[in-house]
Amino acid sequence: MLAINAERLKLVALDARLAGLQSRAPAAFFEALNVMSEASWPPDLMDQPAMNACELKLTEHPGTEGWYFWAFIWPDFIGGMDRLVGGGGFKGPPGKDGVVEIAYSMLTSFREQGLATEAVNALIDWAFSTGQIREVIAETLPHLIASQRVLEKTGFVEAGTREEDGVTIVRFALQRERAAA
């Protein structure tokens, strides 16, 4: 199992088996991760179609664990029990251009505690450590100020906007050189 230990969090990359459990058997998913059951799981933006797509990509492309969804776990949260607090990761392996897109979401009760910033930093460090990445990008909506603050705190800079179906999307970018500085 691919995992990253951060200051307060443990990040676990889903493989096809874990992705399938998350999608179809939540109790078994929590058990496999050795975490408390979370009634509010999954976090925003990880709806059923997204979970199905994650499982399909991991099934079709073995060995790509880490380039899709990671579970954010707070070890020893209460009485020695680990707790799922959010999730995120990348929208697939990097292309030939060395660019990968990151996304993340926290359960509501674990927001505004610096945990998203910690998780994003850990994911960025992991991605750059593979030697395959020259830039990490992220897209968010203009009204999601907390998400933008996480990106800014982790070194991203605003890189423009685009329109999609009448909605403005703000793009952020972090280049390897800037991350290393």
Residue, then its C-alpha position, 0 to 999 in steps of 0.5 A: m500500500l502506497a502511503i505518505n506520512a505528513e505531520r498530522l496526517k497519513l495519506v493512502a493511495l487507493d488501488a483498484r481494490l480499495a477504490g472498488l470498496q469505497s464505491r460499493a462497500p463503504a464498511a469494508f473500505f473503512e475496515a481495509l483502511n483501519v479507520m472509524s466509519e464516517a457517515s459523511w464519507p465521501p467528501d464533496l466532489m467525490d461523488q459516485p461517478a467520480m468513485n466509479a471513474c477512479e476504480l475504472k482508471l486504476t483497474e485499466h492502468p495497473g501500477t498507477e496508484g498515487w496518480y488518482f485518489w488518496a485518502f487523508i487519515w488523521p491517525d489516533f484521532i480519538g482514543g487511538m482510532d484513525r479517522l478519515v478527514g478528506g481526500g484528494g490526489f491527481k486526475g491521472p498520471p502526468g502527460k509527456d509535458g510533465v504536468v499533473e492536475i491536483a484536487y482535494s476536498m475535506l469533510t466539513s468538520f475537518r476544514e479550517q484546521g490546516l489539514a488540507t494545506e498539509a495534505v496538498n504539500a505532501l501530495i506535491d512533494w510526492a509528485f515532484s519526488t517521482g521525477q516525472i513532474r515539472e508543473v502541478i496545476a489546480e482549478t477552482l471556482p472564484h467563490l471557493i476562497a478557502s481552496q484558493r488560500v490552500l493553493e496559495k499557502t502551498g506555493f501555487v500562483e494564479a495562472g489565469t481563468r477560463e470559461e466552461d459552460g458559462v462558469t469562470i474557472v480559476r487556474f493555479a500552477l506550481q512549477r518544480e523550480r518554484a516548489a524547490a525554492 
